[in-house]
Amino acid sequence: MDKTSWLEISLQVTPEQAEAVAEVLGRFTSEGVVVERLTDDAKNPIGTPAKKVRVFGYLFADSQLEEKKMRLEEALFYLGRIQPLPDPSYKLIHDQNWMAAWKDQYQPLKVGQRLAILPAWAENPYPNRTPIRINPGMAFGTGTHPTTQLCLELMETRVGPDTDVIDVGCGSGILSIAAILLGASQAYGTDISPAAVQSSLENAKLNNISNKVSFTRGSVGEIINGTFDIVDAPLVVVNILANIILRLFDQDLGELISPGGELILSGILETQADEVLHHAKQSGFTLIEKREIDDWVALCVSKKSAP
């Protein structure tokens, strides 16, 4: 098998199914899973999201590929017994064809009132908006999923001059980059995947803001223990999955937010929002704003000011 090849596994599912399918794929794909909102060009203008999402990841095409594929299909079969799933689609992608594969499906997208997410190679069709340029990586998100869009919408009114931002689970770095482009003084991003950190660094360079962002491997604990120059910030964003957010609260996520600061939480299905908010309130936060796209929810909560 060609050592520079990857097998893409993808399923088109409803937003309600996406988290469970992503969890299954994540057991087998070492570089993570992408949940991307689909566009239906036959019905919607370019860049207008439709109701389904595509969940996909990549298996390295080595001698163990067939065994991993078989175990993955078995796991999806059992998940499908709970709620029927479509059969997965497979596509072999060579490294040299990687960008061509992305160009076929990735289009500019307007987000909120001020931002536009653009693939690195595209002209900006929205001259009155601030462009965020992303060079799509293997599995770190391109901003087309509702969870990222909700974060960006909430950030638009909360990032200002002299604001430091912490981005937990930075993925492609899109939220950290957006923070700087919206006027933040510095952004600090962490991710448990070293490939995600590398992707974030490359995207920061693409947007000419490398001097204003710092990315490193890790999570909440590493920040608290002094990975960066700061240990807390007035704005913290966490766009992961609800079950991981709950675990992060147990790992002192609340300590990253400065007194009087705000925490944006996304990656949450509507059915999970109450539980996440309950944990936030137990950690001393108050709900400020809740936004929804389809079945996805983002919460902005505020930390009490110091006495």
C-alpha positions in Angstrom: 0.0 0.0 0.0 1.2 3.5 -0.9 2.6 5.1 2.3 1.4 8.5 1.2 -2.2 7.4 1.0 -5.2 7.8 3.3 -8.6 6.2 3.3 -11.4 8.7 3.9 -14.4 7.3 5.7 -17.5 9.5 5.6 -21.2 9.3 6.5 -23.9 11.8 5.8 -26.2 11.9 8.9 -28.5 14.2 10.8 -27.1 16.6 13.4 -28.6 14.5 16.1 -26.5 11.5 14.9 -23.3 13.3 14.4 -21.8 13.2 17.8 -22.3 9.4 18.2 -20.9 8.7 14.7 -17.9 11.1 15.4 -17.2 9.2 18.6 -17.1 5.9 16.8 -14.9 7.2 14.0 -12.6 8.8 16.5 -11.7 5.4 18.0 -10.0 4.5 14.8 -8.7 7.7 13.2 -5.6 8.9 14.9 -5.8 12.4 13.6 -9.3 13.2 14.7 -12.8 13.5 13.1 -14.4 16.3 11.2 -18.1 17.2 11.4 -18.9 19.5 8.5 -22.1 21.1 7.5 -23.2 20.2 4.0 -24.4 22.7 1.4 -27.0 21.8 -1.2 -26.2 23.8 -4.2 -29.3 22.7 -6.0 -31.5 24.4 -3.4 -29.4 26.9 -1.6 -27.0 29.7 -2.6 -23.3 28.8 -2.3 -22.2 28.9 1.3 -25.7 28.4 2.7 -25.7 25.4 5.0 -28.3 22.6 4.6 -29.8 20.3 7.2 -27.4 17.3 7.1 -23.8 17.0 8.2 -21.0 14.9 6.9 -18.9 13.2 9.5 -15.5 12.0 8.2 -12.1 10.9 9.2 -9.0 9.2 7.7 -7.3 5.9 8.2 -3.6 5.6 7.2 -3.4 3.2 4.3 -0.9 0.8 5.8 -0.8 -3.0 6.2 -3.4 -2.8 9.0 -5.9 -0.8 7.0 -8.3 -3.7 6.2 -8.4 -4.8 9.8 -9.2 -1.3 11.0 -11.8 -0.9 8.4 -13.5 -4.1 9.4 -13.5 -3.2 13.1 -14.9 0.3 12.2 -17.7 -1.1 10.2 -18.6 -3.5 13.0 -18.8 -0.6 15.5 -21.0 1.4 13.0 -23.2 -1.6 12.6 -23.9 -1.8 16.3 -24.5 1.9 16.5 -26.9 1.6 13.6 -29.0 -0.8 15.5 -29.9 2.0 17.9 -30.8 4.4 15.0 -30.4 3.4 11.4 -27.3 4.9 9.7 -26.3 5.1 6.0 -23.5 3.0 4.8 -20.1 4.7 5.0 -18.5 6.0 1.9 -14.8 5.4 1.2 -12.3 7.3 -0.9 -8.6 6.7 -1.2 -6.7 10.0 -1.2 -3.0 10.5 -2.0 -1.1 13.3 -0.4 -0.4 15.0 -3.6 -4.2 15.1 -4.4 -5.1 16.3 -0.9 -5.8 20.0 -1.8 -7.6 19.1 -5.0 -10.0 17.0 -3.0 -10.7 19.9 -0.7 -11.2 22.4 -3.5 -14.1 20.3 -4.8 -16.2 20.8 -1.7 -15.0 23.8 0.3 -16.6 27.2 -0.6 -16.5 30.7 1.0 -19.0 31.2 3.8 -20.4 34.3 5.5 -20.6 34.0 9.3 -22.3 36.5 11.6 -22.3 40.2 10.7 -18.6 40.8 10.1 -16.7 37.6 9.1 -16.2 35.4 6.1 -14.4 32.0 6.1 -12.4 31.4 3.0 -10.3 28.5 1.7 -6.7 29.6 1.3 -6.8 29.7 -2.5 -10.1 31.6 -2.9 -10.7 35.3 -3.7 -12.8 37.1 -1.1 -16.3 37.5 -2.6 -17.4 39.5 0.5 -15.2 42.7 0.5 -17.2 44.2 3.4 -16.3 41.3 5.7 -13.2 40.4 7.5 -11.8 37.2 5.9 -10.5 34.3 7.9 -8.3 32.1 5.6 -8.1 28.4 6.3 -5.9 25.9 4.6 -8.0 22.7 5.3 -6.1 20.1 7.2 -6.8 16.5 7.6 -9.3 16.6 10.4 -9.4 19.9 12.1 -12.4 21.7 10.8 -13.0 24.5 8.2 -15.6 26.6 10.0 -18.6 25.2 8.1 -20.0 23.3 11.0 -22.7 25.1 13.2 -20.6 24.8 16.3 -17.8 26.9 14.9 -20.2 29.4 13.4 -22.0 29.8 16.7 -18.7 30.5 18.5 -17.8 33.1 15.9 -21.1 34.8 16.2 -20.8 35.1 20.0 -17.2 36.2 19.7 -18.0 39.1 17.3 -19.6 41.2 20.1 -17.2 40.1 22.9 -13.7 40.5 21.4 -12.2 44.0 21.6 -8.9 45.8 21.9 -6.6 44.6 24.7 -8.6 41.3 25.1 -6.7 38.1 25.6 -8.4 35.0 24.4 -7.8 31.3 25.4 -9.0 28.7 22.9 -9.2 25.2 24.4 -9.2 22.5 21.6 -8.1 24.9 18.9 -8.3 22.4 16.0 -7.5 24.4 12.9 -6.9 27.5 15.0 -9.9 29.2 13.4 -11.3 30.7 16.6 -7.9 32.0 17.8 -7.3 33.5 14.4 -10.8 35.1 14.4 -10.1 36.6 17.8 -7.1 38.4 16.5 -8.8 39.6 13.4 -11.7 40.9 15.6 -9.2 43.0 17.5 -7.9 40.8 20.4 -4.4 41.6 21.6 -3.3 37.9 21.9 -4.8 34.5 21.5 -3.5 31.2 23.1 -4.7 27.9 21.8 -4.2 24.3 23.0 -5.0 20.9 21.5 -4.2 17.4 22.5 -3.2 16.6 18.9 0.2 17.8 17.8 -1.0 17.8 14.2 -3.8 20.2 15.2 -1.2 22.5 16.7 0.8 22.4 13.5 -2.3 23.1 11.5 -3.1 26.1 13.7 0.4 27.5 13.3 0.2 27.2 9.5 -3.2 28.9 9.4 -2.0 31.7 11.6 0.8 32.4 9.2 -1.6 32.3 6.3 -3.6 35.1 8.0 -0.4 37.1 8.8 -1.0 37.1 12.6 1.7 34.6 13.8 3.1 37.2 16.2 -0.2 37.5 18.1 -1.0 33.8 18.6 0.6 31.0 20.6 -0.3 27.3 20.1 0.8 24.3 22.1 -0.1 20.7 22.8 -2.2 20.3 25.9 -5.5 21.2 27.6 -6.7 23.0 30.7 -4.1 21.5 33.1 -1.2 22.7 31.0 -2.5 26.3 30.9 -3.1 26.3 34.6 0.5 25.0 35.2 2.0 27.8 33.2 2.3 26.7 29.5 1.6 30.3 28.4 2.5 33.7 29.7 -1.1 33.9 31.2 -3.1 31.4 33.3 -6.5 33.0 32.7 -8.2 35.4 30.3 -11.3 37.5 30.1 -12.6 35.4 27.2 -12.3 31.6 26.8 -13.7 29.6 24.0 -14.3 25.8 24.0 -15.6 24.2 20.9 -15.4 20.5 21.5 -18.1 17.9 22.3 -20.5 18.1 25.3 -19.1 15.1 27.1 -15.6 16.5 26.9 -16.8 19.9 28.2 -18.2 18.2 31.2 -14.9 16.5 31.9 -13.1 19.8 31.5 -15.2 21.4 34.2 -14.0 18.7 36.5 -10.4 19.6 35.5 -10.9 23.2 36.6 -11.9 24.8 33.3 -13.5 27.6 35.3 -10.1 28.6 36.6 -9.1 29.8 33.1 -11.7 32.6 33.1 -10.7 35.9 34.8 -13.2 37.3 37.4 -15.9 39.0 35.4 -14.9 37.2 32.2 -16.9 35.1 29.8 -16.8 31.5 28.6 -18.2 30.4 25.3 -19.1 26.7 25.1 -20.0 25.0 21.8 -20.2 21.5 20.3 -23.4 20.9 22.3 -26.6 19.4 21.0 -29.9 20.9 22.2 -30.6 17.8 24.3 -27.3 18.2 26.1 -27.5 22.0 26.8 -29.2 21.7 30.2 -26.6 19.4 31.6 -23.7 21.5 30.4 -25.4 24.6 31.8 -25.9 22.8 35.1 -22.1 22.1 35.3 -21.3 25.7 34.4 -23.6 27.0 37.2 -22.0 24.6 39.7 -18.7 26.2 38.7 -19.9 29.7 39.5 -21.1 30.8 36.0 -24.3 32.6 34.9 -25.9 32.2 31.5 -25.6 35.4 29.4 -26.6 34.2 26.0 -27.7 31.1 24.2 -27.6 30.7 20.4 -28.8 27.8 18.2 -28.4 26.6 14.6 -30.5 23.6 13.8 -30.0 21.2 16.7 -26.7 22.7 17.8 -26.3 25.1 20.8 -23.6 27.4 22.0 -23.7 29.0 25.5 -22.0 32.1 26.7 -21.7 32.2 30.5 -20.2 34.8 32.8 -18.0 34.4 35.8 -18.6 36.5 38.9 -16.4 39.4 39.5 -13.9 39.4 42.3 -15.3 40.7 45.6 
